[in-house]
Amino acid sequence: MIYPTILCGGSGTRLWPLSRKSYPKQFVPLLGPETLFQASARRLHGPGFAPPVVLTNSDFRFIVTEQLAEAGIDPGAILIEPEGRNTAPAVLAAALHALQDDPEAVLLVAPSDHAIPDAVAFRNAVTRGLPAVAAGQIVTFGITPTRPETGYGYLELTAPPGPGGAPVPLARFVEKPDLARAEAMLAAGTYLWNAGIFLFRAADMLEAFRTHAPEVLAPVEAALAAARADLGFLRLDPKAWAQAPDISIDYAVMERATNLCAVPFGGDWSDLGGWDAVWAAQPRDAAGVATSQGATAIECHDSLLRSESEGVELVGIGLTNVIAVAMNDAVLVADMSRAQEVKKAVEALRTRKAKQAEQFPKDHRPWGWFETLALADRFQVKRIVVHPGASLSLQSHHHRAEHWIVVQGTARVTVDDRVTLVTENQSVYVPLGAVHRMENPGKMPMVLIEVQTGAYLGEDDIIRYDDAYARGPGAKG
């Protein structure tokens, strides 16, 4: 039995504006109807695999469970990292957690935001690595390079890969090279792209940390020992976790260990580390143009045009080597060759304190999501979607009153001591200071329009009295 371990706490900026800190790329359907996270979980699901263990942060915990449920996958443990400390503490926490139940546990650690279209071929590669794991090796997976790529790290093998794809002893890790070095490595035939995917016995990984990174071990052990259960999640202890070094698994262990080998994988793979990679991974027309629904290309070449919002039509005319991504609150236009510089745009927006730098237009909550349709002095209009059976917290506000108009489904509304059912085209008024709650008692999503009026409309104006999701007084929603 293999324990899939999915690392799901990142918040990359290179796919802005679609990927943002509040809703990063792993949760977005970049290449089809499934999100990258769902595709990763499905790839590691099936005979021989235990339910996936997920490491994420508190803000994403309900997104993780919601997307796994949509994919029909029952999760294993979901470990909540109190703060980002890079991949070494996360991998060690997963290994220690697995050892609590199975001293012979074999973990397959993978990022949640990579694209590997051929799941069967990938699982076959995992199977090829199991004999090496049984012999005490830590296995990493390398992608057979198809070009002199300067954006990836590499694995140097002690010998060229054989035709059967068996594990090959690893000589060393190589940092991202310049073009000349990348061309030389491609010609040598003994280098693979580093996919950041690892297969190992949990006991062997624990021993590797004891030998090569003992400074990581004590705080992670303490964080797991003091962890507390929370609605099916396991929250690692914040105080102990904060003492763990901020270090990647490559630097902490992999570059120092001697019991490493690599399994070559010759299938398609991409870390989707920029819009140029998304363009390369998508179907394109004869002129090399990839478009989404809501995007139109006229006499364009080698370009990516995506509209990511309903009702926003994006039209490109005479474009060559251009990335254009439109959302209802932000638009990116860039030369394809400068895709890796998108993070500069995010930095510039942060400097200006623009909310678009980090906040996704749809604000996802445990019960559903909302988006702001209009915002001005003393009023705000939102569209709110509540999942079947879900409910907002019992709450009140100091500074605003609210009008709710149901446009789809039925809402069970509590206002002080009165509970009523509000159906489509009906409305209810929530006075300032009233204790209120909204629930969806039905089996379909419930949609309503909320009109807020008041002197202050911030999301932190909430006094919470009861919450099915055990969020604290200052939490959102």
Summary of the structure (lengths in Angstrom):
residues: 477
radius of gyration: 24.4
end to end distance: 39.3
largest distance: 75.6
contacts: 1601
relative contact order: 0.11
helix: 26%
strand: 33%
